[in-house]
Amino acid sequence: MINTNVNSLQAHQTLMDINANNVANVNTEDFKATDAHIVDRLEISADTSQSGTDLTKELTDQIVIEDGFKAQIPAIKTQDEMTKTLLDIKA
């Protein structure tokens, strides 16, 4: 179960890396932004746009990515606490 959460965090980190690259190159001439999103099984699908960076899209994507990170943290903490409890019982 924790692997799913870790994979989700890694996928969201990849999305944030792509997003940051797009924003960093907003003023770069002839830069073609990458449009990425998570598809089935936490795989990243990325397409190169024909235009530059759309800051409106990138900023709203950052909110979605942040929420994705926040959604995984409580699940990982709960799993950690359950594992600790099991180890305490075992000891």
Buried (B, 14 or more C-beta within 10 A) or exposed (E): EBEEBEBBBEBBEBBBEBBEBBBEBEEEEEBBBBBBEBEEEBEBEEEEBEEBBBEEBBEEBBEEBEEBEEEBEEBBEEEEEEEEEEEEEEE
